[in-house]
Amino acid sequence: MSVAILEGPRVVAELSTEGARVHSERLLPGIDTVLAEAGLGLEDLDAIAVSTGPGSFTGLRIAIATAKGLAFGAGPPLVGVSTLAALARAARGAGGPVAALLDARRGELYAGVWSSADADTEPLVAESVYTPEGLSQLLPRGTRVVVGEDASEGATALVAISGPDLELLPAVDARAGRVGELALASLAAGGGQAAEALLPRYFRRAEAEVKRTGEALEPTL
């Protein structure tokens, strides 16, 4: 869980926690903490950014529901940011194509590839669910790979298939500061939306829904 306040491109307050996923208990107090550290109230915010996935179904629902609730109450626009794009920003300065990975379970990966770590443009390889074999066939030459949460096993499999020239960068997470940086770029380009229009980006059905309905997970590449 990560919360941050940005003033322009500068992060003025940030709080990140690791360990047990109890976002439902910690998120609102975390928001209060960074607002107090920055000396701000909700009414002072020009926009609220939130990562929209892919990722944990429960975590995404909590984050997006909280962001919507704050936006409904305070009125600023919401900006949804790809979790994979936020991860890719951790590779700034690396140069060349950047792929970001998250664990999708079942031996698969959530992944997207950008031409650079700025990740505020359309991806070279669309964000989706991939097998390591399928993703390996799509990676541009010289790709650097940002390994996100719990994705180290899939990244290892990707290197085994693609060869040692594929560079793995140190594991990172999608910190709120990076989400805010991408949100600023989106706002500058006319982005932002009303709270009711913001939706999570799951890329596949939850396993509980699959078991309940008997429908298949979304196809993987």
Steps between C-alpha positions, in 0.01 A plus 500: 500500500637839403365856529669822390441873454662673202538871439585518133761229438627513859390238754438697820374209713490124447410201712550137396436188705590136442389174657144383560249640251258684727444794268139534615631594847810700406416693185286783643732555800792502254329768292441706814867463592641628170248785484601608849870473414445721196282744698204447267135403509299313240359831381853607399549216251482575128463132403507151648701227325459127553658195342230307317673168450574236414556354844324360803124511444434592864776760512378668183142513621601654833726760337256602228198507732695721741615735223143526370368573847752779550427645156124493556547683828768753404431538128844475332535292181630144515790375291540125448856379447616161377677308775739354243584845363576619853732203544675577172588850625737338748734437204547867410849557370537139382434590135328287237177299523374420850271211594319493834388173656256402773405152613169387350515156669451171313855540363401813308595867505329834471729695271535801272794646307576870443754669276656665805448512876301823471204265436265791424451390138320208338676169575701320233356171625146525632438445870345158546546156655785303340673172542880543522525325162246729335656816642849393397395500134380861523785671686697752290875456484682660795199496731566563867257330736363655819396222735197590708336344801526119520612481134855370555413141410334605173791732424746214550298285260494787249881528508537124462294515182627831359870457577752679722494824297167588663589735786306466825492810717462483880153419631286804577139587575263760356564777755240775521756764400542334161124476459477872571770583244309318227175663611660844457593411141145380438348819644731715287367313195139563599448180699291455812146377538198505724499254788215289363688438174816349653525121477763244605699317233499135601585333162339179626219380720553434868543131587198522731287617205634220281407242762156655550405537133703223336625751243862493389765749598579754230725349227873545547761569233 
